[in-house]
Amino acid sequence: MPAATDSDSALSPVKLSRLSKRGVLLGLSLAQLLTLALAVAAFIGGMMAGGTFLLYSAALWAPALLIAVVPIGGRAIVEWLPVGVHWVWRSMLGQTRYRARITRPRPAGTLALPGDAAALRQYADPVTKAVMVHDPHAQTLTVLLEVKHSSFVLLDPGEQERRVQAWGRVLATGCRSGRIGRLQVLERAIPDSGSGLAQWWAEQGSDDGSWVAETYKALIDQAGPAGERHISTISLSLDMKAAARQIRTAGRGLKGAAEVLRQEMRTLITALRAADLEPSDWYGSGELAIMLRGAYDPEVSVALDRAGGLGEDLASAGPVAVEEFWDRLRTDSGWHTVLWISEWPRSLTYPGFLAPIILAGGIRRAFTLLCDPLRADQAARDVRKRKTEHISDQAQRRRIGQIEDATQSAELDDVLQQEADLVSGHGSLRYTGLIAVTAPTSDELDAAVSAIEQAAVQASCETRRLVGQQASAFAAAALPLCRGL
């Protein structure tokens, strides 16, 4: 058997695609083009009218020109208008405040969640005993499980490379199926109640009443609640529209959708085990209820973990009160802010580059990666469309004598690389990274967000705080329900 060479055990760096910032024409978005057209029309109209009409028309074309070209937070003012108007409208209608109606029970089978998530329904699968969450508006059926794994950063480079390749095959299963709407990977850092250490001591320890045993138990009682746990879950969402034919064959309705989803669940379990990951049983209503309750009421999560058997009713697992602000969210016992990873590392990077964010100690946060699989034909059309647009923009810039910068060339190189990968038979996934930061008070939240932003800088990522949509962003980032933005 030949000996392994250094290249066999080397960890391969990768380059992530850039977020395309190309506009409709010459880097300008549709809103900017329409606003500039309005400004030009008003200016020309004022000039043709002559006299003081040009001065009067300045009241129209000057503000239009200003909001079209002046950026705030990396975006033109005109692009902020929909966000601001929608926020003001929701505030006037009282949609930024939620109070649970204690005296009015919720309809049977619904989840006690605020906002548009109130429409979600639960379905208890009689075969796997899993709870499936049905979204009647998006026509999806979602199920989740917990995954245990060894510490990736402590593995040798060769093993890390093998694990990365195996995880790629897990994601490829979602691309090939054509029926998976979304895959969500959620990693949470929460305070440890000490129950894990106590359970390990009960199973593995030797409680013989000696001085060593008593000292060990005392250390567990003191150190356990001060620790931190990392819990990773994977949520699988079935696109009921894409799987309509299979659902009709399996019996129609939620019963048929559950049968189709079970096929995808078995495929995912097999892929996870092949990747040396340890999947748990699929979450039932009790585990999901505790997870939802802990997200909105972080102070009670430790008590629920210790008590066992409490808080396992989905009908009462939602928040009692929610108040949404422009850049943060307040729930029962916590303040939350959601950050969006707007830019992944631009240079070659190694797997594990997110370690500064994932391993940031002393901060309660949830890191979510939303993976939207694209069918091969859809991905090919999207790549061809973007390639054509880039080439057309290049020709337009040459025609008017505009110099092409390095960013535009790098975006075109990314599109060409994606086209080559598709031709080679690889799948295509659209990624969205979200970080939900939680703290007991608003001031502590600002400090925690600053720490996470610094950790993101160390990970060569750029983060932006989402504004005007913190409630929906929190549901997407902190809840394992495959919710989008």
C-alpha positions in Angstrom: 0.0 0.0 0.0 1.6 3.3 -1.0 2.4 5.8 1.7 0.3 8.9 2.1 2.0 12.0 0.7 1.8 15.5 2.1 -0.6 16.5 -0.7 -3.0 13.7 0.4 -3.4 15.1 3.9 -3.2 18.8 3.0 -6.2 21.0 3.6 -7.4 22.6 0.4 -8.3 26.3 0.5 -11.4 27.5 -1.3 -12.6 30.8 -2.7 -16.2 31.8 -2.0 -18.3 33.6 -4.6 -18.9 37.3 -4.1 -22.3 38.8 -3.6 -23.1 40.4 -6.9 -23.5 44.1 -6.7 -24.2 44.6 -10.4 -27.2 46.8 -11.1 -29.6 46.9 -14.1 -27.4 49.3 -16.0 -23.9 50.6 -15.2 -24.1 49.4 -11.7 -27.4 51.3 -11.0 -30.4 49.6 -9.6 -33.9 49.9 -11.2 -35.0 52.2 -8.4 -32.0 54.5 -9.0 -32.6 54.5 -12.8 -36.2 55.4 -12.4 -35.4 58.2 -9.9 -32.7 59.6 -12.1 -35.1 59.5 -15.1 -37.5 61.5 -13.1 -34.8 64.0 -12.2 -33.7 64.4 -15.8 -37.3 64.8 -17.0 -38.0 67.5 -14.5 -34.7 69.3 -15.3 -35.3 69.2 -19.1 -38.9 70.3 -18.6 -37.8 73.3 -16.5 -35.2 74.3 -19.1 -37.7 74.1 -21.9 -40.2 76.2 -19.9 -37.5 78.8 -19.2 -37.5 81.6 -16.8 -38.3 80.8 -13.2 -39.7 77.4 -14.1 -36.2 75.9 -13.9 -35.9 77.2 -10.4 -39.3 75.8 -9.5 -38.5 72.4 -11.0 -35.4 72.2 -8.8 -37.8 71.4 -6.0 -38.3 68.1 -7.8 -35.1 67.2 -9.7 -32.7 68.2 -6.9 -34.2 65.9 -4.2 -34.6 63.1 -6.8 -31.0 63.4 -7.8 -29.9 63.4 -4.2 -31.8 60.3 -3.1 -30.7 58.4 -6.3 -26.9 58.9 -5.9 -26.2 59.6 -2.2 -25.4 56.4 -0.3 -26.2 55.7 3.4 -24.9 52.5 4.9 -23.7 51.3 1.5 -27.1 51.7 -0.2 -28.6 54.7 -2.1 -31.3 56.6 -0.2 -33.9 55.5 -2.7 -33.2 51.9 -1.9 -33.9 52.6 1.8 -37.3 54.1 1.0 -39.3 50.8 0.7 -37.8 49.6 4.1 -38.6 52.9 5.8 -42.1 53.2 4.4 -42.9 49.6 5.3 -41.6 50.1 8.8 -43.7 53.3 9.3 -46.8 51.5 7.9 -46.4 48.5 10.2 -45.8 50.9 13.2 -49.0 52.8 12.5 -51.0 49.5 12.3 -49.5 48.2 15.5 -47.8 45.3 13.9 -44.5 45.9 15.7 -46.1 44.9 19.0 -47.4 41.5 20.0 -49.1 40.4 23.2 -50.3 36.8 23.7 -54.0 36.5 24.4 -54.0 34.3 27.5 -57.8 34.0 27.9 -58.3 33.1 24.2 -56.9 29.7 23.4 -55.2 29.2 20.1 -56.7 27.0 17.4 -55.8 23.4 17.7 -52.7 22.4 15.9 -51.2 25.9 15.5 -47.9 27.2 16.8 -48.1 30.1 19.3 -45.8 32.4 17.3 -46.2 36.1 16.4 -46.4 37.7 13.0 -46.9 35.7 9.8 -45.5 32.6 11.7 -48.9 32.4 13.4 -50.2 30.5 10.4 -47.8 27.6 10.9 -49.4 24.2 11.7 -48.0 21.1 13.4 -48.4 17.6 12.1 -47.5 14.6 14.2 -46.0 11.9 11.9 -47.3 8.5 13.0 -44.4 6.6 11.5 -41.3 8.5 12.7 -43.0 10.3 15.7 -41.5 13.5 14.5 -43.3 16.8 14.5 -43.7 18.3 11.0 -44.3 22.1 10.7 -46.6 23.0 7.8 -46.5 26.5 6.3 -49.8 26.8 4.4 -48.7 30.1 2.7 -45.3 28.9 1.5 -46.5 25.4 0.9 -43.6 23.7 2.8 -43.4 20.9 5.4 -40.4 21.1 7.7 -38.8 18.6 10.1 -35.6 18.8 12.1 -33.0 16.8 14.1 -30.0 17.4 16.2 -26.5 16.5 15.0 -23.5 15.7 17.2 -20.0 15.8 15.9 -16.4 16.0 17.1 -14.7 19.4 17.3 -13.7 20.3 13.8 -10.9 22.7 14.7 -9.1 20.0 16.8 -8.9 17.5 13.9 -5.8 17.1 11.8 -5.8 18.7 8.3 -6.3 15.4 6.5 -9.3 14.5 8.6 -10.7 18.0 8.2 -10.4 17.7 4.4 -12.2 14.4 4.4 -15.0 15.8 6.6 -15.4 18.8 4.3 -15.8 16.5 1.3 -18.3 14.4 3.1 -20.3 17.4 4.1 -20.3 18.5 0.5 -21.9 15.2 -0.4 -24.6 15.8 2.3 -25.5 19.1 0.6 -25.4 17.5 -2.8 -28.3 15.3 -1.8 -30.5 18.4 -1.5 -29.6 19.6 -4.9 -30.2 16.4 -6.7 -33.6 15.7 -5.2 -35.5 18.7 -6.7 -38.1 18.5 -3.9 -36.1 20.1 -1.1 -37.1 23.8 -0.7 -34.5 24.7 1.9 -31.9 23.2 4.3 -31.2 25.1 7.5 -28.1 24.6 9.6 -28.6 26.2 13.0 -25.8 26.3 15.6 -26.7 27.8 19.0 -24.5 28.8 22.0 -26.6 28.7 25.1 -25.8 28.6 28.9 -25.3 25.1 30.2 -27.6 24.1 33.0 -25.1 21.5 34.2 -27.4 18.6 33.4 -25.0 17.2 30.9 -22.2 16.9 33.3 -24.5 15.5 36.0 -25.8 12.9 33.6 -22.2 11.9 32.6 -21.2 11.5 36.2 -24.3 9.4 36.9 -23.5 7.1 34.0 -19.7 7.1 34.0 -18.6 8.2 37.5 -18.0 6.1 40.6 -20.0 7.7 43.5 -18.5 5.6 46.3 -18.7 8.3 48.9 -15.0 8.9 48.9 -13.3 12.4 49.3 -12.4 12.3 45.5 -16.0 11.6 44.5 -17.5 14.3 46.7 -14.9 16.8 45.4 -15.7 15.8 41.8 -19.5 16.3 42.4 -18.9 19.7 44.0 -16.9 20.8 41.0 -19.7 19.6 38.7 -22.3 21.5 40.7 -20.2 24.7 40.5 -18.8 24.5 37.0 -21.8 23.1 35.2 -24.1 26.1 35.2 -21.2 28.5 34.4 -20.4 26.6 31.2 -21.7 26.9 27.7 -23.3 24.4 25.3 -23.2 24.3 21.5 -26.2 22.6 19.9 -26.3 22.0 16.1 -29.6 21.2 14.3 -30.4 20.6 10.7 -33.9 21.4 9.4 -35.2 19.9 6.2 -38.0 21.6 4.3 -40.1 19.9 1.6 -41.3 22.1 -1.3 -44.9 20.8 -1.6 -45.3 22.5 -5.0 -42.3 20.9 -6.5 -43.3 17.5 -5.1 -47.0 17.8 -6.0 -47.0 14.8 -8.3 -45.3 12.5 -5.7 -47.7 13.8 -3.0 -50.7 12.9 -5.1 -49.3 9.4 -5.6 -48.6 9.0 -1.9 -52.1 9.9 -0.8 -52.6 13.7 -1.1 -52.7 16.3 1.6 -50.4 16.3 4.6 -50.4 12.5 4.8 -49.0 12.3 1.3 -46.5 15.1 1.9 -45.3 13.4 5.1 -44.7 10.2 3.1 -42.6 12.1 0.5 -40.7 13.9 3.3 -39.9 10.6 5.0 -38.1 9.5 1.9 -35.9 12.7 2.0 -35.4 12.2 5.8 -34.0 8.7 5.2 -31.7 10.0 2.5 -30.4 12.7 4.8 -29.8 10.4 7.7 -27.8 8.1 5.4 -25.7 11.0 4.1 -25.1 12.3 7.6 -23.9 9.0 8.9 -21.6 8.6 5.9 -20.1 12.0 6.8 -19.3 10.7 10.4 -22.0 12.9 11.9 -24.3 11.5 14.6 -27.9 12.4 13.9 -30.4 12.2 16.8 -34.0 11.1 16.5 -36.2 13.5 14.7 -37.5 16.2 17.0 -40.9 15.7 18.5 -43.3 18.4 19.6 -41.8 18.5 23.1 -38.2 19.2 21.9 -39.4 21.8 19.4 -41.5 23.5 22.0 -38.6 23.8 24.4 -36.4 25.2 21.6 -38.9 27.8 20.6 -39.6 28.8 24.2 -35.9 29.2 24.9 -35.4 31.4 21.8 -38.0 33.9 23.0 -37.5 33.5 26.7 -33.7 32.9 27.2 -33.9 33.1 31.0 -36.2 30.2 31.3 -34.2 27.8 29.0 -31.8 26.7 31.8 -34.8 26.0 34.1 -36.6 24.0 31.5 -33.4 22.0 30.7 -33.1 21.1 34.4 -36.8 20.4 35.1 -37.4 17.9 32.3 -41.0 17.4 31.1 -42.0 21.1 31.5 -42.6 23.5 28.6 -43.2 20.7 26.1 -46.6 22.0 24.8 -46.3 23.7 21.4 -49.6 25.5 22.0 -47.9 27.6 24.7 -44.3 27.7 23.5 -44.4 31.1 21.9 -43.6 34.4 23.5 -45.9 36.3 25.8 -44.8 39.7 24.5 -42.7 41.0 21.6 -41.8 44.5 20.8 -39.9 45.3 17.6 -37.6 48.3 17.2 -35.8 49.6 14.2 -32.6 47.7 14.8 -33.4 45.3 17.7 -36.1 43.1 19.1 -37.3 42.7 22.7 -39.0 39.5 23.8 -40.1 38.0 27.2 -36.7 38.1 28.9 -34.2 39.0 26.2 -33.0 41.6 23.7 -32.0 40.4 20.2 -30.3 41.8 17.1 -29.8 39.9 13.9 -26.7 40.5 11.7 -26.5 39.5 8.1 -23.3 38.2 6.6 -23.2 40.4 3.6 -19.7 39.5 2.4 -17.9 36.2 2.8 -14.1 36.0 2.6 -12.9 37.4 -0.7 -9.5 35.6 -0.7 -8.7 31.9 -0.5 -9.7 30.6 2.9 -9.7 27.3 4.7 -12.6 25.4 6.2 -13.2 26.5 9.8 -12.8 30.1 9.0 -16.0 30.8 11.0 -14.4 29.6 14.2 -14.0 33.1 15.7 -17.8 33.6 15.4 -18.8 30.1 16.4 -16.4 29.9 19.4 -16.9 33.4 20.7 -17.3 32.8 24.4 -19.7 34.4 26.9 -22.1 35.5 24.2 -25.5 33.9 23.6 -26.0 33.7 19.9 -27.5 31.6 17.1 -25.7 31.2 13.8 -27.9 30.1 10.9 -27.0 29.0 7.4 -29.9 28.9 5.0 -29.2 26.7 2.0 -31.6 27.0 -0.9 -31.0 24.3 -3.5 -31.3 25.2 -7.2 -32.3 22.7 -9.8 -29.7 22.1 -12.4 -31.8 23.7 -15.2 -32.7 26.7 -13.0 -29.0 27.2 -11.9 -27.9 27.0 -15.5 -30.4 29.6 -16.6 -29.4 31.9 -13.8 -25.7 31.6 -14.6 -26.3 32.2 -18.3 -28.5 35.3 -17.5 -25.8 36.8 -15.2 -23.1 36.0 -17.7 -25.0 37.7 -20.5 -25.6 40.7 -18.3 -22.0 41.1 -17.3 -20.8 40.9 -20.9 -23.5 43.4 -22.0 -22.3 45.8 -19.2 -18.7 45.4 -20.3 -19.7 46.4 -23.9 -21.7 49.3 -22.6 -18.8 50.6 -20.5 -16.4 50.3 -23.4 -18.8 52.2 -25.6 -19.0 55.2 -23.2 -15.4 55.0 -22.2 -15.9 53.9 -18.6 -13.0 52.0 -17.1 -13.8 48.6 -15.7 -12.8 48.1 -12.1 -11.4 44.9 -10.5 -14.7 44.2 -8.6 -16.6 43.8 -11.8 -13.9 41.5 -13.3 -13.9 39.4 -10.1 -17.7 39.0 -10.2 -17.5 37.8 -13.9 -14.8 35.4 -12.9 -17.1 34.0 -10.2 -19.9 33.5 -12.7 -17.6 31.7 -15.1 -16.3 29.5 -12.3 -19.9 28.6 -11.3 -20.7 27.8 -14.9 -17.7 25.4 -15.0 -18.8 23.8 -11.8 -22.3 23.2 -13.2 -20.8 21.7 -16.4 -18.7 19.3 -14.2 -21.9 18.1 -12.5 -21.8 19.9 -9.2 -25.0 21.2 -7.5 -25.8 24.8 -6.8 -26.9 26.3 -3.5 -27.8 29.8 -2.6 -26.4 30.6 0.9 -27.7 33.2 3.4 -25.8 33.6 6.7 -27.5 35.1 9.7 -26.4 35.7 13.3 -28.9 36.3 16.1 -27.3 37.9 19.2 -29.1 37.8 22.5 -28.5 39.6 25.8 -30.5 40.4 29.0 -30.4 44.2 28.5 -30.2 46.6 25.6 -26.8 47.9 26.7 -25.4 44.4 27.1 -26.8 43.6 23.6 -24.8 46.5 22.1 -21.6 45.1 23.7 -22.3 41.6 22.5 -23.0 42.8 19.0 -19.7 44.7 18.9 -17.9 41.5 20.0 -19.6 39.4 17.3 -18.8 42.1 14.7 -15.1 42.0 15.7 -15.2 38.2 15.5 -16.6 38.4 12.0 -13.7 40.7 11.0 -11.3 38.0 12.3 -13.2 35.5 10.1 -12.8 37.8 7.1 -16.5 38.3 6.9 -18.5 41.5 6.6 -21.7 41.8 8.7 -24.5 44.3 8.5 -27.3 44.9 11.1 -30.7 44.3 9.6 -33.1 47.2 10.2 -36.8 47.5 9.9 -37.3 43.8 9.8 -35.8 42.4 13.0 -38.9 40.3 13.9 -38.9 38.3 10.6 -35.1 38.2 10.7 -35.1 36.7 14.2 -37.6 34.1 13.1 -35.3 33.1 10.3 -32.1 33.2 12.3 -33.0 31.8 15.7 -35.9 29.4 15.0 -35.3 26.0 13.2 -38.3 26.4 10.9 -36.5 27.1 7.6 -38.0 30.6 7.5 -36.7 33.1 4.9 -36.4 36.8 4.6 
